[in-house]
Amino acid sequence: MRGIDLSNVTWRKSSYSNSDGGQCVEVADGIPALVPVRDSKAPARGALVFREAAWAAFVNGVKRHVP
């Protein structure tokens, strides 16, 4: 996959991140067919970029297994 410029995206904290500043996952919207994901505590480490369908399958799996 070619490099994707994420310098101008807007990151938002995942609704599945906890509120005490612990496990903070951020996602970026607005890139067609892709979902960038990063650790908000270490943004300089970069992001993982998933195809939209793969990210949706992951989120749906989490929803089925989280009480």
N, C-alpha and C positions, 0 to 999 in steps of 0.2 A: 504494500500500500504506500502511496506517495506521502510525503510529509504534509501535514495539515497545519496551517497557521492558526493558532488558538490565541494570539495576542489580543484580539479585539472582541472575544466572546464574553458574554456575561455569565458568570458562574452563580449557581443557586444551590443552597444546601438541600440535600435530599430529605424528604419528609421521614425517611427511615433513620436518619441520624438522631442520636439522642441529644437532649437539650442542655446537658451539663458540660458541653464542650469536649466531650470524649470522642466517640467514633463519628467523625464528620466526613461524609462523602459529599462531594459537590458534583453537579452535572451541568453541562452547558447545552442550551437549546439553540436552534437556528442554523444548524449545519444539516443540509438535506441528507437524509438516510443514515446519518451517523450520530452517535451520542458519546461525547467526550466525558470521562469520569476521572476525578482526581481526589486526593486526600487533602482536605482543606488545611490540615496542620503542616503539610509539606508541599505546597504548590510548586516549588522550584524543582521538585523531583519529576515533574511532567504529568502527563495524563495517559490513561488507556482510552483508546477509541474503539467503540463497538458499533457494529452495524445495528441499525434501529430494531430490526426483528430479533436479533440476539439479545439486546438489552431488554426488550419487552418480555421475552421468554424468561429471562433471569428474574425480572421484577415480579412477574406472575408466579414464578416458583417460590419466591420469598413470601409473597402474600399468602400462598397456600400453607406455608410452614411456620409462620409467625403468629403466635396467639393474639 
